[in-house]
Amino acid sequence: MNKYRTHTCSELGENDIGKNVKISGWLHRKRDHGNLLFLDIRDHFGITQCVIENKDKNFNTLEKIRPESVLLIEGSVVKRSEETINKDLKTGSIEIKIKNFEILSAAQELPMPVFGEQEYPEEIRLKYRFIDLRRKEMHQNIELRSKVISFLRNKMIENNFLEFQTPILTASSPEGARDFLVPSRMHQGKFYALPQAPQQFKQMIMISGFDRYFQIAPCFRDEDGRADRSPGEHYQLDMEMSFVEENDIFKVVEPIFYELFKKFGAGKTVNKNPFPRITYKDSMEKYGTDKPDLRNPIELIDVTKLFASKDVDLKIFKENIKKGQIVKAIPLSNTDTKPRSFFDNLNNWAISEGANGMAYINFEKKNGKVVGKGPIAKFFSDKAISELLKTCKLNEKGSAFFVCNNPQEALKFSGIARQKIGQELKLIDETKFNFCWIIDFPMFHYDENEKKIDFSHNPFSMPKVDLKDFDKTDPLKILAYQYDLVCNGYELSSGAIRNHLPEYLFKVFSKVGYTKDMVKKKFSGMINALSYGAPPHGGMAPGIDRIVMLLANEKNIREVTLFPLTQNAQDLLMGAPSDIDEEQLKLLSIKINKKN
């Protein structure tokens, strides 16, 4: 028999009344009713109420024990009185009448309480993460994470994927985010890098003749944290398949994600597969982002031609259009009941976000005709108002905001404004998960800062141009077999069909300034492997952290990470990053040159 417990803290019920039992767990809370002391004992599985009378010899000792001390309770199961039954607890119809107890581990005064789920500063929560994780919501989030990973692993195995582990110590890659470097003791002056992703290794697995691979892969990137991105490290469901096209990958992935979000989505609806396919170009034009929240029904409209026409006399817009700027409309239906302050507040919000504001027009019916009203309505002819209504599919109950800027900034800000307005108008259905694929990403883009062409996405992707036509095609018009899986405004995964032809890789890299020798040097393992017969292959890598964040309905990825770093990449629990002593540095032949 287990010396610490006969039952967990969720197992006891009315069938156990009269039994002598043992439970062990943390003292969740105490309630002193004078003649009776109630103790809630909590373990991983649940909570059981225990009770002791004030005449019992153990009463005074138990009364003084601090919350979160670990106790062993021995006693008999009794039925609670009808008025004290707690229907929110599995064990709510019974309690344990305490006969004996043992303090297995006494707790000091707590830096933060576990009972009550109060909000506490992140610094305290991360420094005492082991206490934070005892809280119900956090405990459930981490348990959910484990179940999601188990589900995904089982589904991959069902789909004939083999699980492999790729190296953690590897070579530095010149692409993507900054590497975390590991100095070599045996090869002094040289460094390993922690993998940003198992990208090259998983491609080599396909070249090795394995047909389907996956792993729950740790990835390390020296980049700044955001609410939806951990600084330092994250986990992804890394997968790759041989002899496939985009649709083959979509057909495998979609049913898995549909079932995953149905199973763990707390009753929210999930759009059925096949998920919508939206080109990158259409996504930017309609939603102002390549990760659209399709729960928001607002679609952006380009109205540059109308604002440039003789029927609109808004001079500042016309002058900007002549400089190459565009005008995006954000059309809104049924805003006729909104006060002017609603529109002015959104304009002020736009200014606070660094924009020049957002002009707007409201519509109303006057003398049988729909007319415009508001600050800029007077600059529109009747014909322009009619054209605007038709283009934006609006009637007399609608409105439209306008963003004027260079194409990139206009799309970006109108996308942010679209989501802000959708939230303000409560248009976003929080009971849904809406998936889509963003496809046909540009292979290259022009970097304004560096004044040169660079990769837009994954440099190892296959361009959507035949090898023989590649050099004849404008690089900025070349699309790639690249795709993102997006849900509710979050990118859950990037993926691509890979470029498996060495000669084509040389050509692709030449467009961003790499010579053949540079590619061979930087990617020697990959080029060498591809040179001995490589199958057409492709894959993707959904982010585990972001998936669980969505399923747990959390806004910050740290809420679903067991031991996360702070936003500025510090581990407050273990004190990392930390100083290294001189002896360790000497072994590595490293000298630290500290900045003043």
N, C-alpha and C positions, 0 to 999 in steps of 0.2 A: 504494500500500500504506500502511496506517495505521502511523505511525512508532512507536506505543506498544505495539501488540499485533497478533499474527496470530490469537490465540484468547483467549477469556475464560477465567477460572479454573475453569470447569465443563465446558469443551468437550473437553478432551483425553482420549483413551482409547487402547486397545491398537492401534487402526487407525492411530494417529499415531506409533507407535514408529519411531525412526530419523529423524524430521523435525526440522529446525531451526526453532524457534518463538520467539516473543516473547510474554510476558505482562506485564501491569502491575497493580499493586494494593498493598494495605497489608501490611506485615509482621505477620502475625497472631501468630506465635510462632516462637521459635528453640529448637533442641535440639542441644546440643554433645556429640557422642559421642567427642571427642578427635581422632580421625583424620578424622571426618566431621562436617560442620555441616549440619543440616536446617533449612530455612526454609519455613514455610507462608505462601504468598502468597494474599491474599483480595481479591476484588472483590465487586460486588453479586451476582454469579451463583454464586459458590462458592469453593472452596479448591483450590490445587494445591501439592503438596509439591515443593520444589526441594532439591538436594543439591550440596555442594562439598567437595572433599578438602582436607586441611590443607596439602598441598604446593602448592596453587594460589596464585598471586600475590594473588588477591582474597580469600583466606580471612580474613586478619587484619582487613581493612576490614569485611567482612560480619559478622564476629564481634562488632564493636563497635556496629553499628547498633541504635538503639532500636526496640522494638516500635511499630507504627503509623506508621513512616516509609513513604513511598510509593516503591516500587522498580519499575524496569523490569528484567526478567530475560530474558536471551537464552541459549538452550542447546538441547540435543538431548533428545528424549523417549526415555526408557529404561523397560524393564519392571521393576517391582519384584520382588524375590524373593518366593516363595510365602508365606513366614512374615511378610512385612511388608505384605501387601495389606490395605488399609483398606476394608472393605465398606460403611462408613458414608459414604464420599465417592464422588461420581460419578467422580472422577479417581483413585480409590483403588488402581487396578491399575498406575499409571505414576508416574513422577516426572521432573523436568527436571534434567539434569546441567548445571550452570551453566557457561557459557563467558564471558559478559560481563554486566555489570549497570550500572545508572545510578540514582543517588539522585535521584528527581524532586522529593522534598520530605522534609526531615528532620524528625522529630517530637521535641519536647521530652519531658522526663520526664512521664509521664501522671498526671493527678489521680485516675484510676480506670482499671482494666484493661478491655480489651475481651474478651480470652480468658478463659473460665472462667465467665461469667454470674454472678459473685458479686453479692450484694445490697449496694448502697451507699446512703448517706443520700440522700433525695430532693433536698436542697439542692444536693449535688454533681452529681447526675444532671441536674438541670434547668439548672444553671449551665453545665455542659459537655454540653448536650443533643446536640451534633453528634458527640461521642464515644459517648455513651449509645446513639445510634441506630445505631452500627456493630455493637453487640452482636446476636447472632443472633436472639434472641427479639424484641427491639424492632424490628429490621429487618424481620422477618417480619410483625409486627403492622401496621406502616405499609404494607407491600406488600399485605397482606390488605385494608386499608382502601381502597387504590386500586382493587383488583379488585372490591370490593363496590360502590363508587360506579359503576364502569364497568358492572357487571352491572345495577344499578338503572336507570341512564340508558338502556341498551339496551332493557330491558324496558318502560320507559315509552314509548319511541319505538315499539316493537312494538305497544303498545296505543293508538296514535294520539294520544299526548300531545305537545304542542308545548313546547319549552323556551324560557322567557323569563327575563330578568334584571330584577328589580324594584329600585327605588332603595335606596341605602344611606343617603343623607341624606334624612330625612323629618321629619314633625311628631311631637312628643311625644304619647304616648298615656296617658290617665289610668288605664287598666286594666292589670292584670297586675303584672309585676315593675318595679323601678325602671329608668328609662331611663339610657343613657349619652348625655350632652348634648354637642353640638359648637357652640361659640360662632361666630356669624357676623361676619365682618369688614365685609361690605358692608351688613349690617343690624344695626348695633351695638345691643347690649342684647337681641337676640333669639337664639334657639338652634335648631339642628336637633337631631334625636334619631337615634341609630342604631336600626334596626328591631329590636324584640323578636321579630318574625316578620313575614313579608310579608302578614299577614292581610287588611288592607283592600285592598292592591294586587291580591291574587289574586282577591278577590271582584270588583273592578272589571274584571279581565281577562274574567271570565265575563259581566259586564254589557256588555263591549265586543263580545260576540258570538263569542268563541273558545270552543270546546266543551270542550277538555281542556288543562290547563296543568300544567307541573312545572318545578322547578329544584332544584339542590343549593344550598340557600340558607344563607348565614351569618346567624346571629341573635345579637343582643347584649342581655344582661340583666345589670344591676348587682345580682347576687344572690350569696349565699355558695355556696362550692363544697361538694360532697359526693363520696363515692366514685363515684357514678353520675351526677354532674352537674358540668360544668366551670363555674368562675366566669368571668363575662365574656362568653364567646362559645361557640357550638356550631353545628353544621351539621345541617340536616334535609332530607329529601326532601319538599319542599313540593309539594302537588298539589291540584287543584280540578277539579270536573266539573260540567257543566250538565245540567239536566233529569234529576236522579237522586234516588233514595231511598237509605236506608241500605244496603239489600241490594245495590244496584247497585255501590256503592263496595266493599262486602265481596267481591263476586264478582271484581272487578278485582284487589284487593290480595292476597287469600288465595293464589292460585296463585303470585304473584310471591314472597311470603315463604316459601311451602313450598319452592319451587325454590331460592331463595337459601340457606336454611338446610340444605337437602339438599346443595347444591353446596359450601358453605364450612364446613359444620358438623363437619368432621373425623370423619365416620362416625356421628355421633349420629343417633338416630331423630327424626323430626318428625311430630307428629300431623297427619293428613290433613285437608284442607278438605272441607266447611265446618268452620271452627273453632267450638267451643262458644260460644253467646251466653248470658251470665250478666247478669242485671239488677244494677244497683248495690246495690239492697236485699239481694238474695240473696247477693251477694258479701260484703257486710259481715256479714251474719248467719252465713254458713257459714265464712268464712275470716278475718273481722276486718280486712279490707283491700279496697281496690278494685283492687289489683294482685296477685291470688293466684298462688302457685306451685302449679300443679295437679299437679306431680310428688309433692307431699305428700298422702297419702290422708286425713289427719285432717280432719274436718269438725266445727265448733263446734256445740254444741246449747244452746238457751236452756232453762234449768231453773229459772227464777225462780218459776214457780207451785209446783213441787215444794218448793222451799226455804221458800216462804211457807205451805205447808200444815201442818196439825196433825201430820202424820207425820214432820216434821223439827223438832227442837227446838234448832236452832243459833241462839241468841238474837241474836248480833251481826249475822248475815245477815238475820234477820227485821226487826231494827230498821232496817237499811240499806235493805231492800226497801220499808219503809213511807216512807222518805225519797225514793223514786223510783229507787233503784238496781236493777240487774238482776244475775242470776247466769248466767254462761256456763260450760258444761262443755267440757273438752277430753278427749274419750274416747280411750283407748289400748288396743289389743288386744295380747295376748301379752307382757305385762310381768311375768308370774308368776316369771320367773327373775331379775328385777332386784332387787338388794339395797335395803334401806331407804335407804341413803346416796344412791342415785340420785334418789329422791323428795325427800329433805331438801335435796340440793344444788340441785335445781330451785327449791325454795321459797326457798332462800338467794339464788339468782340473781335471782328475782323481786323480793326486797327490795332487792338491789343496784341494780336497774333503777328503783327509786323506787316500786314497788308495795307493797301491804301484805302481800305473800306470796301463796302459792297453796295453799289447802287441798286435800287429796287423799284419796281412798278407794281401797284395793285390794280386790279380790274373791278369795274362795277358796271351795271346796266343803267343807262340814262336815256330816257326818251326812246326806249326800244333799241338802243345801240350800246354795244360794249365799248367803254372808254377806259383810258388809263388814268390813274391818279397817283399822287406821291411826288417826291422831289424832282424826278427827271421826266415825268410823264409829258410835260409841256414841250419837250424836244422831239416828240414822236408825232408824225402825221397820222391821220385816221388809217391810211393805208398801212403804215408801219405797225400800228397797234393790231390791225387785222392779221398782218403777216406774222407777228409775234405770237398771237393766240394760236394760229394754225400750226406754226413750227413747234411750239411748246405744248400743243394739245391741251390748251387751257380754255376755261370759260370765265364768265363774269365773277365767279367765286374764287378765282385763283390769283397768284402773284408770281413774280419772278425776280430773283437776285441775279446780279451780273458781276463777273470777275474779269478784269482786263489786265493782261500782263504778257510777258513773253511766253511762248507756247508751253515750255516746261513748267514755269512757275504758275501759269494760269491753270493748267491741268492739276498740278499738285494741290494748290490752295482750294480750288473748287471742289476737289475730292474731299478735303478736310471739312470744308463748309457743308458739303452734302451730308456727311455723317453727323455733324453738329446739329444741323437743322432737323435731320431725321430723328435725333434724340429729343430735341426740343419739342417737336410735334408728336412725339410718342408713336412714330411710324414703325419702329423696329420691334418685331415680334420676338420677345425674349423666350418664347416657348419652342423655338425652332433652331435646328442646325441646318444651314443651307450650304451645301458643298458645291464647288465648281472646279474645273480645270482651267488654268490660264495657259494657253499654248502659243506657239509661234513667236517666241521671244527674239528680239534682234540679236544677232551674233556679236555685233560690235556697237560701240557708241563713241561719240567724240567727247573726250575729256577736256572741258573748258579750262581747267586749272593747269593741266599738263600740256595743253595744246597739241594733243595727239589722239589717235584712235586707240581704244582699249577694249578689252572684253566686257560685254554686258553681263554675262552670266557665267556658265561653266566653260572654260577653254577647251575641255576635252569633248565637247558636244559635236555631233555631226551637223554640218551646215545643210540647209535645204537647197543646195545648189550642186549640180554634178561637178565632179572634179575638173572636167574639161572646160567648164564655163566659169570656174571660180575667179580666175584672174580678170575675166572680162566684166565682172559684175561689181558695181559700186559697193564697197564693204558695208556702208551704212544702210544698204537695202537688203543685205543678206539676213535671212531668218535662220533659226536653228531648230532642231528637234529637241527643244527644251520645254519643260512644263512644270507648273507649280500646282499643288493641291491646296485649295483655299477653302476655309470655312469661317463664316461669320466675321469676315474682315481680318482673319489671321492666316498667314502662310504656314501651313502645316508641313509642307514638304516641297523640296525642289527635286527635279529629276531630269534625265536626258537620255536619248539614244546616243551612244558614244561614237566618237570618230575612231574607227578601228584600223584605219589605213595610215601607215607612217608617212607616206609622201604627202597625204592630204593634211596631216597634222603640221608638217613643216610649212605648208602653204598658209594654213590658218594662223600660225604663230608669226609668220613673216609680216602679216598685216599690222601687228602691234610692235614691230621692230626687232623681233628675234631672228637671228641668223640660224641656219641649219645647225651649226656647231654649238650655238648657245642652247638650242632645244635638246640636242644630244647630251650636253653636259648637265643641264638642269633636270632633265627627265630621262636619264640614261636607262634606268630599269624599265620604264614604261615603253620607250622606243625600242629597246632590245627585245622585249616580250612581244610587241606587236609585229616585229619583223619575222617571226617564225610561225605565222598562221594564226590569225585571230578571228573568232566568229563575230558577226554583227551582234551587238549586245547593248543593253540599257538597264536602267534601274532608277531608284530614288531613295530618299532617306527621311521619312517622316520623323519629326521631333517629338520624342516622348514627353518632354516637359510641357510643351505647348498643348499637346493633346489632353493631358491630364488637367492642365489649367482650365481648358474649355469645359471638360466634363465636370470638374468640381465647381464651375461657375465662379472662378477666382479671377481677379484682375492683375495679379502679380505672380510671376513664376516662382518666386521664393516660397509662396504658400503651398506649393506641391513638391518642393525639393527637400530632401531629408536634412542635409547639412549644407545650406547654401552660403555663398560668399555675400558680402554686402555689395551695394551698387558700385563702390570703388574697389572691389575685388580683394577684400580682407576677410579672413576667417577669424571672427572674434572668439569663437569657442576654443580653437587650438592655437591661436596667436600666429597665424600665417598671413603674409610672408614674414619670415623671421631673419634675424642676423645669423650668419654662419661664422664659426670660430676660425681663427687663423690656421689651425692645424688642418682643417678640412680644405681651406682655400689653397694651402701649400701643396696638398696632395694633387690638386687639380691644376697647379701652376697658374692660379688666378689671383690677380691683385685688384682690389676694389678702389676705384678713383671716385671718391665721394664729392658731389657738387657742394659748393658753399651754400 
